[in-house]
Amino acid sequence: MAAQTAITASVDKTKTSSDATLLSVFTVSEGTNTGYASMQTTSGIRTVQELKNVANSISIVNSELIADTGATSLMEVSKYFVSGEASPNPNGFQQTISRGIPSNSGALRNGWYWYSPQDSYAMERIELLRGPNAFLYGESAMGGMTNQVTKRGLFTRDFNRAKVTGGAGGIFTGGEVKDNNLRRAELDLNRILVADKLAVRLAAVASNGTGWVDNASSKMRGLYGAISYRPFKSTSIDVMAEHGETTNVRSQGLFTDQYSFTTTTTLTNANGLIHVPATGQFYRASGQVRSAGSGLTIVDPTVVPKGFQVLGPNNTQQDNFNSFSIEVTQNVGKNLHLMLSGNAYQRKTNLYGNNVGLAVYRDLSPLLTGGAANPNFNRLFTENQRSDVISGNIVRDLRLSAVYDLNTSWMKQQFVLSLQQHQDTPLAQAGAKFAEFIDPANANFIGTIDPTISVAATAANRATLTNNRFYRRYYLSDGDSPQLTGDMGGKPGVSTWFSDLVGGAAGAANATWRRFYIPSVSVGASGSYFNDHLFTLVGLRQDHFNMRTENGIVRALPNYTWVNNYIPGQALPQVQFLNSKADGANYGGVLRVNDTLAFSWNHGKSFQISVGDGAGLYTPGQVQEIGTGEGQDASMRLTFLGGRLEVNTTRYKNFSPNARISPAPATAILDESTAIFGTSFNRAGTDYQTLNTTGWEMEVVANLTRNWRLMLNGATNELAITNRLPQLKSFQAAAKAQSKATPLLDAFLLTFPEGIPSAGYTKARANVFTRYDFTQGSLKGIYIGGGANWRRPTFRGNAVLTQGSTAQALWSPSYTVVNLLAGYNTKLFQRRVSFSLNIDNALNESYYATVASNVASWGAPQNFRFSTTIDF
């Protein structure tokens, strides 16, 4: 969505207006935007480049587009990305999908890894790096990733700006009204304390909102500061710091069908104690009968209403963070430029009550456990176990970059060398840390808790707690009011909280503490030849992954007591060191025929180094490789009307030869292979598959007149999986060579056909947004605009719809969402004031977005935001 040819003459990167200081070759200059077009980027080789001359596929969402769409976060504005958007999985926090590939490695912020929410109050622009790009930033998804660039101190002007936003809406087709409001205040100040020497920027936000989904809410508090200091003509220092506090109650997403099949499930002690908040009942699950189903998301609102959400208003997901970054740039003469930059970022998260239960069952027990009649017989219900995950990250980064300019009569060349160290210490591994269980003092508790500090005691306690889970069951016909769903504490005398030895990865016998270091070195060169008709880019990078893991013993202690003890007599905990490396390469070029026509080609590579290698494959002695991706992009760029109309078309072809695969074979299948091959088969192993994604991307940015701006983009995508489970297929072939049958393995492999799509990708998409300002006559000061987001069907996966039938390919329906904009610019008491109204989903389109057959979310209904901005 960014123009890739300049609309005005290139900005002189060596001088300010007063020629007092040299501008940094590492920082994009202010004032290089025209409408929705942005002309510079640092995401080619980490130095400022004209976007039109960069071979990489880069799109830029600038502050103008962010403001006009009314977006308050990266997730909201992502619906206008050319080839992807935010994942519809409400638990895939901060995850975007680009070219059909989820960005599991998180996002970037000023080029550093970032895991917290990204609010627009401190945002200057968003750079969408499409396709493999490991050379520049290291770890990345094959489809690409986003980089949020934050505000800086400006030397051009002082300003004081305040913005107040109010929002409401939520009217469904059929007249069902849902509460959906937003109350938000922003402040943005810039002060030039010393002309051309010292500038300070301060931004703040306070935002409260309730979602259209029942019980959902959001709260954001943020304070951001930036200092730009130019002590000498060739020296610049930029400091950025932020404190943020976010508390959300997010939707569960669509529920899944476990009621449509004729098969049933008889519950055991492992299903624990059931509590029905609507009636106050408590009874053991053992012996109770419930239904089974397809496991697909329920898209019939007559079964589960669109806004239904039983996690309750206290199901909070908190993210509190502090960040501090510094960049020191030194120009040595005219040709050598040095930058030393550092980043310290710490976040603490608390996901309280997040053990999501998405399945909807039918209660098929005519009697309760004690023999009494079941008043809820044949009713639909969902249930969950309350949990609490305390986690976070401590991140430390350091980078030294050197740039040397070599200019001759026939070429211009820029050489870059970067040395970097990235360190991350997750405070806790993924998985539940605490969960609600039956109180040992209650008569329903089965077994005893062993206080001994040992592996055996931990294993025994894990088995005991498995039989003493505490579930809250909500029958759909009872509703989801806060009075039913709001209780998060233990029930006195009935339930309590334990260190969770059962759920998630933290349910293993040992708790894990880890810290990883990723030192890297990268070299690159960006050149211009033949009077700026040929531009080249070459980059190489190598990252080394080093992780230290320590395992301890977790004790089953109640009431939020987390103890990590080591086995008595053991001098040191079990320590594991993991070392691996990955290489990233990037090379390409731009052939500019003339001012109107240019062609480009780029090859890139990606790697997921933090996943690491070391996990065993099915063949003993062989381990997983680091997940990689690579591919090519070829583009044609057209410029018309003196730069007022930009068109960029890209053909991409990316693939990953060793994508991880799931699900794992059942125990019976592993037993079958073990019986044939013995220890030459690693039953704890994993396998691979190849992921291929190809398509077209098109972007148009137009500024046809001084008061009319337009952005239009679209993309197609074809994503297929091939070469599936090569390790298991090799064992299948080996068994056949020995004339030994493997019926279970054969049946399992048939469920992984070749060439099928990957769930979550959309066949085609398109976005448009425009704004027109009236500058004369009686309408002077008024502006109008709007846009639309169009999506073709999204692949959900292969699944069995009717019990006993074969699996079918499932697609979510296509949809179009229309958004409107209107506003008025004026002056009140000699102050510039702007009023704007954004109406999203103006036609109240009913749709859902999906990422898998069992993960999807309803789209938001019609809603509006009204904002007032004043310069004071």
C-alpha positions, 0 to 999 in steps of 0.5 A: 500500500505504499508508493514505490516511486517518489512523488516529489523530489528526493529529500536531501539526506545530508542536511537540515534546513539550517545545515546545522547537523547531518541527518542520520543515514539510519533514520527516515526524514520527516516530511517524506509522505504525500497522502498515503504514499511514503517515499523512504524506508530503512527496511532494505539494508537498515539505512535510509533508501528511496522505496522506489529503488529497493528490491524487497517487497515492502509496504508502508502504512503511514500516519495519514492512513492510520488516522483516516481509518480511525485505527487505534492499534496495529491489529485494527489497521492490519485489515488494509495490509495487501497480503494479510491481516491480524489472525482471527484467533483471539488467543493468537495475541499480536499474530498476523498472517501474511501470504497465508503464513502465521507470524509466530515469531511476533512483531518488530518495533523499531527493528527490535522484537516486540511481544506487547500490544502496539497502540497507535498513539506512539506509532509513526508508521507500520512497515510490512516486510512481505516474504522472507527477510532474515538478512535484515532482522534475523528470525522471521516467518516465511510470509513476512512480518511487521515493523512498527516505527515510533515517534521521534522528537522533531526539529521543524516545529512545536505543537500541542495536540489532543485527541478525544474519541468516543465510539459505540455500535453493535447492531446485528441483523435481526435487531439484536443490540450489543453494547460496544463503546470506546472512550479514549484520550490521546496527547501528543506534544513536541518541543524544540528546546534548543534550535537544531540541537534538542527536541523532545516528544511526549505522547500519552493515551488513556483508553477504555472500551467494551466490546460487542461480545458479551463481557469483553472489555479493553483498557490501555494506559500508555506514556511514551517519550522521545528525545532527539539530541544533536550535540555536534554537527556529526553526532546524533543521539535518540532516546525512546522510552515507554511504559504501558499497561493493558488489560483485556477481556477478549472473546473466546472466538467461535465455539466448536461442535461436540453435539452433532454425532450419535457417539457418546462419551462416558466421563471418568474421575479425570473429568473432576468435579462439575459446578453449575453456577446457574443452580449452585450444583456440585457433582462428580463427573464420573459416570456422566454421559455427554455427546460427541461431534465434528469439532468444527466451529459453530457458525449457526447463531441459533445454537450459539449467539454471536456475542455469547462468551462465558469466560466472564468480565474478570477473565483478564489478560494483562500486559504491563511493559517498560521499554528503553531504546537509545541510538547514537550515530556518528558521522566520520567525515562524509563517507563513514557512518556509525551507529551504536544502539541498544534496547531494554524491554521487559514485560509481565503478563498475567492471563487470569482465567484463560483455560478456554473451553470452546466445545459445546456438548449435549448433556445425555445423563438422565440422572446425576452422579448421586441418582437424582434426576438431572434437570439439565438432561438433553441441554447444550453446555460448555465448560472450562477450568479456571487457570492463571498464567504468569509469564513475560519476557526480559529482552536486552539488545545491542547492535553496532552498525557501520556504513561506508559510502563509496562514490565514483563517476559511474557508481554509488555503493553503500557497504554495511556491517552490523554486529548484534546480540539479542537476549531473551529470558521468558519468565515462564514457559508456555502453559498454565502455572496455576489452576482451580482444583477440588479442595483437599478438605472437601469430601469429593477430593480423591487421593492425597497430596504428597509433600515430598520433594521428588520426581516420584512425588511430583508424578503422583501428585500430577495423577492425583490432581488430574482426577480433581479438576474443578470445572464450571459448566454453563448451559447455553440456555442459562445465558452468559451474564456477569452474575453467572460467569464473573466468579474467578475465585475458589469456592470456599470449602469446595475448590482452591488453586494449585500449582498446575502439574496437569495442564500445558507444558508446565504440567510436566514433572519439571518446571523450566527456566530458560534464557537464550542468546542470539549473536549475529553478524550481517554484511550488505551492499546497496549500489546504484549504477548507470546514472541511477538506472540499476540498483542492487542489494546483497546481504548475508547474515548468520545468527547463532542460537544459544539457550540455557535450560534449567529444570527443577521440581514443582511442588503441588502447593495450594493457594498460589504458592509456586515453589521450584526446588531441586532434588535433595542430594543433587548438586546442580539442577539438570542443565541443557545447552542448545546451540545452533546456527542459521544463515539468511541471505538477500539479493536482488535488484531494480532495473529502472528503464525510465521515470515511468517503468521499473522492474525488480527481482529479489530473493530472500530467506527466513528462519525460525531460530528460537524454535531451534533444532535438537528435537528428535525425528522418528529416525534415531540420531536424526534431529529437527533442523531449524525451520526455514523458508525462502523464495523469490519476488518479481515486481513491475512498478509504474509511475504516471502523471508525474508521480501522482499515480503509482502502481506496483505489481508483484509475483511471489513464490515462497516455500518452506522445505521443513515445516513442522507437522501435527497431529502426532500418531496415536499410541497404537500406531507408534506401538505398531511401528515399534513392534517392527523396528524396535529401538530403530524407531524413535516413537517420540519423534516428529516429522516434516512437510513442505509448504508452498505459497504463490500469488500476485500482489498489487498496490496503487497509491494515487494523489490525483489532486492536492485534495484527493488521496487513494489507496487500493491493493489486492492479492491472490494466494495459492498455498499447498502442502507437499512431501508430507511425513517423509520419515514415517513414509520411509518406515512404511516402505521399510516395513513393506520391504520386509513383507510386514503389514502396517495397517494403522500407519497406512490409515494414518498416512492417508489422512495427510494427502499431498497437495492440499491447502493449508488452513487459514489462507484466503484465496484472494483479497482486496482493500480500498480507502480514499479521502477527498477534501473540499477546499473551496465554497460552502463545503470548505473544510469538509472531507469525506471518504471511506473504503472496503475490505473484500475477501474471497473464501478462506480455507478452514481445513478438511473435516468430516461433516456427517458422521461416517462420511469421508472428509471434505474441504471446508471454506468460510464464505467470502465477504465485503465490509464497507467503511465510511469517513466524514470530517470537518477542519476548522478553527475555534478561538484561533486553534486548529480543530478537526472533527471526524466520524468513522463508521466501520461495517456500515452495511452491517455485514454478517461474516466470520474470519477463520484460521482453522476448522476449529478456530474462527471469530465473528466479525464486528458488527456496525460501529462508529467512532467520533474523534475531536482533535485540537492543536492548542 
